Amino acid sequence: MIRCIRHTAAFSFLLLVALLVNAARVQVVETERYGANPANRRVPIARYEKPRGAVLVEGSPVTGSRDSGGRLRYERTYTDGPLYAPVTGFSSQTYGTSLLERAEDGILSGVDDRLTAFPWWDRLTRTHRRGGDVHTTINARMQRAAFAGLGGKKGAVAAVEPRTGRILTLVSTPSYEPGVLSGNGAAVDEAWRGLNGAARRPMLNRALQETYPPGSTFKVVTAAAALESGRVTDIDARTDAPDPYTLPGTATRLGNAAKDCEDAPLRYAFRASCNTVFARLGAELGLRTMAATARRFGFNDDRLRIPSPVAPSTFDTRMDRAQLALSAIGQYDTAATPLQMAMVAAVVANGGQLAPPYLVDKVTDAGGVMVAAGPHRPTRQVVGPATAQQLQELMIDVVEHGSGRRAALKGVTVGGKTGTAQHGVRNEGMPYAWFISWAREKDGYEPAVAVAVVVEDAAADRADISGGGSAAPIARAVMAEAVRQGPAR
């Protein structure tokens, strides 16, 4: 009898050990698989049982949470949703997240291990922490100025602080209200279908995710390559450029919209935007030099994160000389995001150095304690200080005496470059209007801001679409706010 009891006790003990081992396996080894199973409702219920952390602009939240009273309790809310949608993106119980809501989801939803000193204990006890807050680098007044400037037109504005890389403005229009996607009912499904099916594509972030032919704004890069290589040593010397210019290896003759471009010095060619001068320079510099210069400015970089991913801006590395000549004036298949062109302007303004752009200044826990600072990646030298100084002269000349006059600000040194980029079959589409610029106090050295504006709306007459006419006034409004408020802190 005693022997049977012992056997029963031993067998019961083995069963208990097996149950404990299996429980440990489920809790530790299989936790991710079970957590990802669509049938497991505990994960989304836990995710939305507490308010989501906030995205802040200048210390004020532009997102919040609303108690819906349902099983998925808290839904996302947005303040000035269309204004900040290109920054925040959306957070939907049905369709997931986008942009900053996705890139910082761990902090905002409370699952990031940086929010607790003992993450292993929280996982063991299944504690769901309250979400932390994400503090952005966006300047509210500059954001509003850009949004108002674009109005109902399709386009985008990106502005950065050249010295630090802090992104001060990200606007894309037309925009949308991200709050309509927050819940999980039929209205959310209808809103999703409507936004995705809209002809004007309001959910497309044109500042970060759309690339455009940069047109004549790319001549800043070509001028940098010519000056850095020594091909041009005097910006006031004649260039031997013909007008028209026959593209190498072809019978195609490239002309100019401006007058007096034949044999024009670089200074005049930049101010008047002479295609022939820059196309010839690009062909003579060669593919290796042009591609290397574009790469230093940030082209062909598919790793840029701010922390949301940015579409890579491209400069082809396999071209014949005719294609290279067109690429040197921002045509052929050269393409850039507005953020990339703001980076080009920032390099010129910052003495030839590029501070990688970033959007998150810091993240804090629910109590306001900082858990991580922004990336603050080191700057890199793109062009030499002497070249940057000459490029500044060229861009200032455009604003003071050329097509960028509508960007001028009293008492402020402003440099700029206009661009009108053709697109469509046989260039029949309405041209995009570009303007890139930078501004600093008249007697100052440190630049306050670098801005890129693109307007793609087809509502105006073709003759009225120009970088100087359509885009420069928007850049001016953004720069005015930056200078008025002084250096960002």
Disulfide bonds with the S-S distance in Angstrom:
Cys261-Cys274 2.08
